Amino acid sequence: DAKTTQPTSMDCAEGRAANLPCNHSTISGNEYVYWYRQIHSQGPQYIIHGLKNNETNEMASLIITEDRKSSTLILPHATLRDTAVYYCIVNNNDMRFGAGTRLTVKP
Amino acid sequence: DSGVTQTPKHLITATGQRVTLRCSPRSGDLSVYWYQQSLDQGLQFLIHYYNGEERAKGNILERFSAQQFPDLHSELNLSSLELGDSALYFCASSVTTGGNTGELFFGEGSRLTVL
């Protein structure tokens, strides 16, 4: 089973920031947090990952709490094309995906 | 283009039959992962190979088997097919295994329909 908990679905207005939470309370010290998204039935796409520090790239920002038990993926200016299922996974040997959060960006 | 190639893209077969799905990882990637995604379901991890060796096994049925060859391509064999095996099968590859798996690169998937 996946080691993360995410809300089933979220809505976001176009142009606003989308904040997607993830709980991973059993994370081990050397496990990374990864975020992927899947648009319709395409292959999942890597977004970002981190260990302890906050991370930012051209797609998103990742905020990890100090105790590392939760994280938030931030899409700073959501567009309609960001509508997708977003998966938060904790790295281990098998990279198990949970059910993810279905983000719907609305005009 | 992720660099991961999966064939065939679409496959229609009958119950009781056997099929083989093929995955060519990105150049240099030693790890291959297989996932199953049924209609409107999440990604179910099946199995992980690293440099020819099985590293982790997930919810893979006994009717299913996989292997990774010396050239690092991988095959997923599905036998005695049932209607419920109809799904998208994704392959992903990454550079490393262990403490930090690294970014997974996914193929476009093989859509299997069992009639």
Contacts between the chains, C-beta under 8 A, distances in Angstrom:
chain1	res1	chain2	res2	distance
A	30	B	99	5.1
A	32	B	100	5.6
A	32	B	101	7.7
A	34	B	101	7.9
A	34	B	103	7.9
A	34	B	104	7.9
A	36	B	104	7.3
A	38	B	43	7.7
A	41	B	37	7.7
A	41	B	88	6.1
A	41	B	109	7.2
A	42	B	108	7.0
A	42	B	109	7.9
A	43	B	2	6.6
A	43	B	4	7.7
A	43	B	90	5.6
A	43	B	92	7.5
A	43	B	106	3.2
A	43	B	107	5.7
A	43	B	108	5.6
A	43	B	109	5.8
A	44	B	43	6.9
A	44	B	90	7.5
A	44	B	92	7.7
A	44	B	104	7.4
A	44	B	106	5.1
A	45	B	106	7.4
A	46	B	103	4.5
A	46	B	104	6.3
A	46	B	105	7.3
A	49	B	103	7.2
A	85	B	42	8.0
A	87	B	42	7.9
A	87	B	43	7.4
A	91	B	99	7.9
A	91	B	100	6.3
A	91	B	101	5.1
A	92	B	56	8.0
A	92	B	101	7.8
A	93	B	48	6.3
A	93	B	55	5.5
A	93	B	56	4.4
A	93	B	97	6.5
A	93	B	98	7.6
A	93	B	101	7.5
A	94	B	33	7.5
A	94	B	45	5.3
A	94	B	48	5.2
A	94	B	55	7.7
A	94	B	56	3.7
A	94	B	57	7.8
A	94	B	58	5.8
A	95	B	33	6.1
A	95	B	45	6.7
A	95	B	48	7.4
A	95	B	92	7.8
A	95	B	101	5.8
A	95	B	104	6.2
A	96	B	45	4.7
A	96	B	58	6.6
A	97	B	35	7.3
A	97	B	42	5.9
A	97	B	43	4.0
A	97	B	44	8.0
A	97	B	45	6.8
A	98	B	42	6.4
A	99	B	42	4.6
A	100	B	42	6.3
